[in-house]
Amino acid sequence: MKKILLTLLLLLTAVTSSQAQTGRQRDSLALREFYTNLDGANWTNQTNWMSNNPINTWYGVTVNSSFNRVTHLSLYNNGLLGSMPLSIGSLDSLSYVYFGFNSMSGTLPDTLFQLRALISLDLYGQRYHDPHGFTGTLSYKFQQLTRLVTLDLGANKFSGTIPTFWNTMLALRALRIYQNEFTGTIPPELANATQLTELNISSNYQLTAGALPTAFASMPNLQFLYLGNCNINSLPNLSADTSLFQLSLGGNQLTGAIPSWIGGLTKLQGLDLGGNNFSADTIPGFIYNMTNLTSLQLYNCNRTGSISPLIGNLTNLSSLDLGGNQLTGQIPSQFGTLSNMGYMNLSYNQFTGALPFLNMPNVYYFYLNNNKLSGLPALTGMTGLGSFYAQNNQFTFEDIQPNIGRASNTFQYAPQDSVGILRDTLVASGVGITMSVASIPVGGTAKSYQWLKDGV
């Protein structure tokens, strides 16, 4: 009896070893085909590829130590060029594929859908290396990837209508199909994928203009919703989507008042409403109570009036864009409390008066250009300042001169609007005239003037 059991054990071990060896061989052959078909000789990093070294030493390849199969293939931004090799299907233990930001193109092979262990598939950003980018429609065979949690197909050239089968992929949590060439309307069935925590279909510029389906108001697990530049012209009330952290609706065709239900999304950290055609009005009062916001984008959306001192409530803000509106009045001193700010855009408005002293040690980009500001304090509170744009205001030498060198990269201050009083003077032919700048309060010491006649 012991002899029979021992024989069976040895036989089982031999079979298992043979199967594992076959799997390793398939992995090795598939990787070699990858290298050949995707221009491996010109990859950014090709360490140990095509060598006799174990494949777990090849750049971007991870092998599971228990069953000795390839589980991770990470070749992000590595110069991959060409179409997806058919041999991808031989790597049937792959769990994570990261091919983002390369120069791959063509349609996805059916063998890709044999990777039943796949948890994360990242193919984004191929179109950034024009004329590349994956093409074709999204196959229903994605449903075969039943363990898939994250799918990123953004920034490619996929076309056709947006599929509606995502609700069958119960493990799927993040679906990113932004910046492709989808047509038709946003399907209401897309909202049936209530298991999703992230949905990004932004920058599909060819989508038909229309309303966001009301079904999107019932996605209680959704935390990140990106719908910018999708030709949306009206919204349902999304206040029931109480898990939302990020809501991006910029660059659409929204009109009327900014919806007040947005103020009820108390967990919201990022809000983008810019680039819409809302009715001209002040910044809604509820915005100043959204104290969890870290990013607020209200550029080019017809905001008027002054900014409330309540802006100081938003102490978590690290990015604020109010550019391209018709905001007026002085910039509130309460801006000085927003010490987490890293990016700030107040350009192309009608602000007047002096900029208050701002304690913003983390701000790197600051845009003040194209306003009517007439006073600039010392920028000593902006110790991390990289780029500062202040042109087309009414600043003088005494404003600008002490701040030269405050920005580590760019300090743009010219041109400035005229100072003093614009006045026409008639002089008889042959009679001299004396002109002086002594009475113009421009201040500063490093100043010079040039008189122009007829602009020359």
C-alpha positions as CSV (number, residue, x, y, z in Angstrom):
1,M,0.0,0.0,0.0
2,K,2.8,2.4,0.9
3,K,4.6,1.5,-2.3
4,I,1.4,2.3,-4.4
5,L,0.9,5.7,-2.6
6,L,4.6,6.6,-3.1
7,T,4.3,5.8,-6.8
8,L,1.2,7.9,-7.2
9,L,2.9,10.8,-5.3
10,L,5.9,10.6,-7.5
11,L,3.8,10.5,-10.6
12,L,1.7,13.5,-9.5
13,T,4.9,15.5,-8.7
14,A,6.3,14.7,-12.1
15,V,3.1,15.8,-13.9
16,T,2.9,19.0,-11.9
17,S,6.6,19.8,-12.6
18,S,6.0,19.1,-16.3
19,Q,3.0,21.4,-16.4
20,A,5.0,24.2,-14.7
21,Q,7.9,23.7,-17.0
22,T,5.5,24.0,-20.0
23,G,4.0,27.2,-18.5
24,R,7.5,28.7,-18.0
25,Q,8.4,27.8,-21.6
26,R,5.2,29.4,-22.9
27,D,5.9,32.6,-20.9
28,S,9.5,32.8,-22.2
29,L,8.5,32.3,-25.8
30,A,5.7,34.9,-25.5
31,L,8.0,37.5,-24.0
32,R,10.5,36.9,-26.8
33,E,7.7,37.5,-29.3
34,F,6.8,40.7,-27.5
35,Y,10.3,42.0,-27.8
36,T,10.5,41.2,-31.5
37,N,7.1,42.5,-32.5
38,L,7.2,45.7,-30.4
39,D,10.6,47.0,-31.5
40,G,12.4,45.8,-28.4
41,A,15.8,46.9,-29.8
42,N,14.7,50.5,-29.3
43,W,13.0,50.2,-26.0
44,T,14.0,52.8,-23.3
45,N,14.9,50.0,-20.9
46,Q,15.6,46.5,-22.2
47,T,17.6,45.1,-19.3
48,N,18.2,41.3,-19.7
49,W,15.6,40.9,-22.4
50,M,16.4,38.2,-24.9
51,S,19.3,37.1,-22.7
52,N,19.8,33.7,-21.0
53,N,19.2,35.2,-17.6
54,P,16.0,34.1,-15.8
55,I,12.9,36.0,-17.1
56,N,12.2,37.3,-13.6
57,T,15.4,39.4,-14.1
58,W,14.1,41.0,-17.3
59,Y,13.0,44.6,-17.0
60,G,9.3,44.9,-16.1
61,V,8.7,41.2,-15.6
62,T,7.5,39.8,-12.3
63,V,7.4,36.1,-11.7
64,N,5.4,34.4,-8.9
65,S,7.8,32.5,-6.7
66,S,5.3,29.8,-5.8
67,F,4.3,28.6,-9.3
68,N,7.1,30.3,-11.3
69,R,4.8,32.0,-13.9
70,V,4.7,35.6,-15.1
71,T,2.1,37.6,-13.2
72,H,3.1,41.2,-13.8
73,L,4.2,42.9,-17.0
74,S,5.0,46.6,-16.5
75,L,6.5,48.3,-19.5
76,Y,5.0,51.8,-19.0
77,N,6.5,54.5,-21.2
78,N,9.1,52.2,-22.5
79,G,9.0,52.8,-26.3
80,L,6.8,49.9,-27.3
81,L,5.9,50.3,-31.0
82,G,3.5,48.2,-32.9
83,S,0.4,46.1,-32.4
84,M,-0.4,43.8,-29.5
85,P,1.2,40.4,-30.2
86,L,-1.1,37.4,-30.4
87,S,1.1,35.7,-27.9
88,I,-0.3,37.8,-25.1
89,G,-2.8,35.0,-24.6
90,S,0.0,32.5,-23.7
91,L,0.8,34.5,-20.6
92,D,-2.3,33.0,-18.9
93,S,-1.1,33.8,-15.3
94,L,-0.9,37.5,-15.9
95,S,-2.7,39.5,-13.3
96,Y,-1.3,43.0,-14.0
97,V,-0.5,44.5,-17.4
98,Y,0.9,48.1,-17.6
99,F,1.5,49.2,-21.2
100,G,0.5,52.8,-20.8
101,F,2.0,55.7,-22.6
102,N,3.7,53.8,-25.4
103,S,3.2,53.8,-29.2
104,M,1.0,50.8,-29.7
105,S,-1.8,50.7,-32.3
106,G,-4.2,48.4,-34.1
107,T,-7.1,46.4,-32.7
108,L,-6.9,44.3,-29.6
109,P,-6.4,40.6,-30.3
110,D,-9.0,38.1,-29.2
111,T,-6.2,36.2,-27.3
112,L,-6.1,39.1,-24.8
113,F,-9.4,37.9,-23.5
114,Q,-7.9,34.5,-22.6
115,L,-6.2,36.2,-19.6
116,R,-8.8,35.1,-17.0
117,A,-6.5,35.9,-14.1
118,L,-6.2,39.6,-15.1
119,I,-6.9,42.1,-12.4
120,S,-5.6,45.3,-13.9
121,L,-5.2,46.2,-17.6
122,D,-3.6,49.6,-18.4
123,L,-3.3,50.5,-22.1
124,Y,-3.8,54.3,-21.8
125,G,-2.0,57.1,-23.6
126,Q,-1.0,55.5,-26.9
127,R,-2.6,58.3,-28.9
128,Y,-0.2,60.8,-27.2
129,H,2.4,59.5,-29.6
130,D,0.5,60.4,-32.8
131,P,-0.4,58.6,-35.1
132,H,-0.5,55.7,-32.8
133,G,-3.4,54.5,-30.6
134,F,-5.5,51.3,-30.3
135,T,-8.5,51.3,-32.7
136,G,-11.7,49.5,-33.3
137,T,-14.8,48.9,-31.1
138,L,-14.7,47.5,-27.6
139,S,-15.4,43.8,-27.8
140,Y,-18.1,42.1,-25.7
141,K,-15.4,39.6,-24.9
142,F,-14.2,41.9,-22.2
143,Q,-16.9,40.2,-20.1
144,Q,-14.7,37.1,-20.1
145,L,-12.2,38.9,-17.8
146,T,-14.3,38.2,-14.7
147,R,-11.6,39.1,-12.2
148,L,-10.8,42.5,-13.8
149,V,-10.9,45.3,-11.3
150,T,-9.3,48.2,-13.2
151,L,-9.6,48.8,-16.9
152,D,-7.8,51.9,-18.4
153,L,-8.2,52.3,-22.1
154,G,-8.0,56.1,-22.1
155,A,-6.3,58.3,-24.7
156,N,-6.6,55.8,-27.6
157,K,-8.7,55.8,-30.8
158,F,-11.5,53.3,-29.9
159,S,-14.7,54.1,-31.8
160,G,-18.3,53.0,-32.1
161,T,-20.9,53.4,-29.3
162,I,-20.0,53.0,-25.6
163,P,-20.8,49.4,-24.7
164,T,-23.4,48.6,-22.1
165,F,-22.2,45.2,-20.7
166,W,-20.0,46.6,-17.9
167,N,-22.6,45.7,-15.3
168,T,-21.9,42.0,-15.9
169,M,-18.3,42.5,-14.8
170,L,-19.0,42.3,-11.1
171,A,-15.3,42.7,-10.0
172,L,-14.8,45.9,-12.1
173,R,-14.4,49.0,-10.0
174,A,-12.6,51.5,-12.3
175,L,-13.6,52.0,-15.9
176,R,-11.5,54.6,-17.8
177,I,-12.4,55.1,-21.5
178,Y,-11.7,58.8,-21.7
179,Q,-10.3,60.6,-24.8
180,N,-11.3,58.2,-27.4
181,E,-13.6,58.6,-30.5
182,F,-16.9,57.1,-29.3
183,T,-20.0,58.3,-31.0
184,G,-23.7,58.3,-30.1
185,T,-25.2,59.2,-26.8
186,I,-24.1,58.3,-23.3
187,P,-26.1,55.1,-22.7
188,P,-28.3,55.0,-19.6
189,E,-27.3,51.3,-19.2
190,L,-23.8,52.4,-18.3
191,A,-25.2,53.5,-14.9
192,N,-26.3,49.9,-14.3
193,A,-22.7,49.2,-13.4
194,T,-23.5,50.2,-9.8
195,Q,-20.4,48.3,-8.6
196,L,-18.2,51.0,-10.1
197,T,-16.3,53.4,-7.9
198,E,-14.7,55.3,-10.8
199,L,-16.1,56.1,-14.2
200,N,-14.1,58.3,-16.7
201,I,-15.6,58.9,-20.1
202,S,-14.3,62.5,-20.4
203,S,-13.1,64.1,-23.6
204,N,-15.0,62.0,-26.0
205,Y,-15.7,65.0,-28.2
206,Q,-17.7,63.2,-30.8
207,L,-20.5,62.1,-28.5
208,T,-23.9,63.4,-29.5
209,A,-25.1,66.3,-27.5
210,G,-27.7,65.5,-25.0
211,A,-28.8,65.1,-21.3
212,L,-26.9,62.9,-18.9
213,P,-29.3,60.0,-18.3
214,T,-31.2,60.1,-15.1
215,A,-30.0,56.6,-14.2
216,F,-26.7,58.3,-13.2
217,A,-28.5,59.6,-10.1
218,S,-28.5,56.1,-8.7
219,M,-24.8,55.1,-8.5
220,P,-24.3,55.0,-4.7
221,N,-20.8,53.4,-4.8
222,L,-19.4,55.9,-7.3
223,Q,-16.5,58.0,-5.9
224,F,-15.0,59.5,-9.1
225,L,-17.1,60.7,-12.0
226,Y,-15.4,62.3,-14.9
227,L,-17.7,63.6,-17.7
228,G,-15.9,66.6,-19.0
229,N,-16.1,67.5,-22.7
230,C,-18.8,65.0,-23.5
231,N,-21.4,67.5,-25.0
232,I,-23.7,67.2,-22.0
233,N,-26.4,69.9,-22.0
234,S,-28.4,69.0,-18.9
235,L,-28.0,67.1,-15.7
236,P,-30.1,65.0,-13.4
237,N,-30.0,65.6,-9.7
238,L,-27.0,63.6,-8.5
239,S,-27.3,64.4,-4.8
240,A,-28.1,60.7,-4.1
241,D,-24.6,59.8,-5.3
242,T,-23.3,60.6,-1.8
243,S,-20.0,58.8,-2.1
244,L,-18.7,61.2,-4.7
245,F,-15.2,62.6,-4.1
246,Q,-14.6,64.0,-7.6
247,L,-17.1,65.4,-10.0
248,S,-15.8,66.7,-13.3
249,L,-18.3,68.4,-15.7
250,G,-16.1,70.9,-17.4
251,G,-16.2,71.8,-21.1
252,N,-19.8,70.7,-21.7
253,Q,-22.9,72.7,-22.8
254,L,-24.6,73.2,-19.5
255,T,-26.8,76.3,-19.1
256,G,-29.0,77.9,-16.5
257,A,-27.9,78.3,-12.9
258,I,-25.2,76.1,-11.3
259,P,-27.2,73.3,-9.7
260,S,-27.7,73.9,-5.9
261,W,-27.7,70.1,-5.2
262,I,-24.0,70.1,-5.7
263,G,-23.7,71.7,-2.3
264,G,-25.2,68.5,-0.8
265,L,-22.2,66.4,-2.0
266,T,-20.5,66.8,1.3
267,K,-17.6,64.4,0.6
268,L,-16.7,66.2,-2.6
269,Q,-13.0,67.1,-2.9
270,G,-12.7,68.0,-6.5
271,L,-15.3,70.0,-8.5
272,D,-14.9,71.1,-12.2
273,L,-17.7,73.2,-13.7
274,G,-15.5,75.3,-15.9
275,G,-16.1,75.9,-19.6
276,N,-19.9,75.8,-19.5
277,N,-22.4,78.4,-20.5
278,F,-24.2,78.9,-17.1
279,S,-26.3,82.0,-16.6
280,A,-24.2,85.0,-15.6
281,D,-24.2,85.1,-11.8
282,T,-22.0,85.3,-8.7
283,I,-20.2,82.3,-7.3
284,P,-22.9,80.3,-5.6
285,G,-22.9,80.7,-1.8
286,F,-22.9,76.9,-1.2
287,I,-19.5,76.7,-2.8
288,Y,-18.0,78.5,0.2
289,N,-19.3,75.8,2.6
290,M,-17.7,72.9,0.7
291,T,-14.8,72.8,3.0
292,N,-13.4,69.4,1.8
293,L,-12.6,70.8,-1.6
294,T,-9.0,70.5,-2.6
295,S,-9.7,71.5,-6.3
296,L,-12.2,74.0,-7.6
297,Q,-12.5,74.8,-11.3
298,L,-14.9,77.6,-12.2
299,Y,-13.0,79.0,-15.3
300,N,-14.9,80.5,-18.2
301,C,-18.4,79.9,-16.8
302,N,-19.9,83.5,-16.6
303,R,-19.2,84.3,-12.9
304,T,-19.8,87.9,-12.1
305,G,-19.6,90.1,-9.0
306,S,-17.0,89.9,-6.3
307,I,-15.5,87.0,-4.4
308,S,-16.9,86.6,-0.9
309,P,-14.5,86.8,2.1
310,L,-16.0,83.3,2.8
311,I,-13.4,82.0,0.3
312,G,-11.2,81.7,3.4
313,N,-13.3,78.8,4.6
314,L,-11.8,76.6,1.8
315,T,-8.5,76.0,3.6
316,N,-7.9,72.6,1.9
317,L,-7.8,74.1,-1.6
318,S,-4.6,73.3,-3.5
319,S,-6.0,74.2,-7.0
320,L,-8.3,77.1,-7.8
321,D,-9.2,78.3,-11.3
322,L,-11.5,81.3,-11.7
323,G,-10.0,82.6,-14.9
324,G,-11.9,83.9,-17.9
325,N,-14.9,85.3,-16.0
326,Q,-16.2,88.8,-15.2
327,L,-15.4,88.9,-11.5
328,T,-14.9,92.4,-10.1
329,G,-13.9,94.2,-7.0
330,Q,-10.9,93.6,-4.8
331,I,-9.3,90.2,-4.2
332,P,-10.2,89.4,-0.6
333,S,-7.5,89.3,2.0
334,Q,-8.9,85.9,3.1
335,F,-7.1,84.4,0.2
336,G,-4.0,84.8,2.4
337,T,-5.2,81.9,4.6
338,L,-5.2,79.3,1.7
339,S,-1.7,78.1,2.6
340,N,-2.1,74.7,0.7
341,M,-2.6,76.4,-2.6
342,G,-0.3,75.1,-5.4
343,Y,-2.1,76.4,-8.5
344,M,-4.1,79.6,-8.7
345,N,-5.6,81.3,-11.7
346,L,-7.4,84.6,-11.4
347,S,-6.6,85.9,-14.9
348,Y,-8.9,87.5,-17.4
349,N,-11.3,89.1,-15.0
350,Q,-11.8,92.7,-13.9
351,F,-10.3,92.7,-10.4
352,T,-9.2,96.1,-9.1
353,G,-7.2,97.5,-6.3
354,A,-4.1,95.9,-4.7
355,L,-3.4,92.2,-4.4
356,P,-3.3,91.4,-0.6
357,F,-0.3,89.7,1.0
358,L,-0.7,86.0,0.4
359,N,0.8,83.3,2.7
360,M,1.0,80.6,0.1
361,P,4.3,78.8,0.5
362,N,3.3,75.9,-1.8
363,V,1.9,77.9,-4.7
364,Y,3.9,77.2,-7.9
365,Y,1.7,78.6,-10.6
366,F,0.0,82.0,-10.1
367,Y,-1.9,83.8,-12.8
368,L,-3.0,87.4,-12.3
369,N,-2.7,88.7,-15.8
370,N,-5.3,90.7,-17.7
371,N,-7.1,92.4,-14.8
372,K,-7.1,96.0,-13.6
373,L,-5.0,95.5,-10.5
374,S,-2.9,98.5,-9.4
375,G,-0.9,97.3,-6.4
376,L,1.4,94.3,-5.9
377,P,2.8,93.5,-2.4
378,A,6.1,91.7,-1.7
379,L,5.6,88.1,-2.7
380,T,7.7,86.9,0.2
381,G,4.9,84.6,1.4
382,M,5.2,82.5,-1.9
383,T,8.5,80.8,-1.1
384,G,7.8,78.0,-3.6
385,L,6.7,80.2,-6.5
386,G,7.8,78.9,-9.9
387,S,5.7,80.9,-12.5
388,F,4.1,84.2,-11.9
389,Y,2.0,86.0,-14.6
390,A,1.1,89.7,-13.9
391,Q,1.0,91.3,-17.3
392,N,-1.8,93.5,-18.6
393,N,-2.6,95.1,-15.2
394,Q,-1.8,98.6,-13.9
395,F,1.3,97.7,-11.9
396,T,4.2,100.1,-11.8
397,F,7.9,99.9,-11.3
398,E,7.6,100.1,-7.5
399,D,5.3,97.0,-7.6
400,I,7.4,94.9,-9.9
401,Q,11.0,95.8,-9.1
402,P,11.1,94.4,-5.5
403,N,9.6,91.1,-6.8
404,I,11.9,90.4,-9.6
405,G,13.5,87.0,-9.0
406,R,10.8,85.8,-6.6
407,A,9.7,83.1,-9.2
408,S,12.2,80.4,-9.9
409,N,11.1,79.9,-13.5
410,T,8.9,82.6,-15.1
411,F,8.1,86.2,-13.9
412,Q,6.0,87.8,-16.7
413,Y,5.1,91.4,-16.0
414,A,5.1,93.2,-19.3
415,P,3.2,94.9,-20.8
416,Q,1.2,96.9,-18.3
417,D,-1.7,99.2,-18.9
418,S,-1.2,102.9,-18.9
419,V,-0.9,104.9,-15.7
420,G,-1.8,108.5,-15.2
421,I,-4.5,110.4,-17.1
422,L,-5.1,109.9,-20.8
423,R,-5.2,113.4,-22.3
424,D,-5.3,114.9,-25.8
425,T,-3.3,118.1,-26.4
426,L,-3.6,120.4,-29.4
427,V,-0.4,122.2,-30.4
428,A,-0.2,124.8,-33.1
429,S,2.1,124.0,-36.0
430,G,5.6,125.2,-35.3
431,V,5.0,125.7,-31.6
432,G,7.1,123.6,-29.1
433,I,5.7,121.5,-26.2
434,T,7.4,120.2,-23.1
435,M,6.3,116.8,-21.8
436,S,7.3,115.4,-18.4
437,V,6.7,112.2,-16.5
438,A,7.7,113.8,-13.2
439,S,4.1,114.1,-12.0
440,I,3.2,110.5,-12.8
441,P,3.3,108.3,-9.6
442,V,5.1,105.3,-11.0
443,G,7.7,104.8,-8.2
444,G,10.7,102.5,-8.3
445,T,14.3,103.2,-9.4
446,A,15.0,100.9,-12.3
447,K,12.6,102.7,-14.7
448,S,13.0,104.2,-18.2
449,Y,10.6,105.8,-20.6
450,Q,10.3,106.0,-24.4
451,W,8.2,108.5,-26.2
452,L,6.4,107.3,-29.3
453,K,4.9,109.2,-32.2
454,D,2.2,107.5,-34.1
455,G,3.2,104.3,-32.4
456,V,6.8,104.5,-33.4
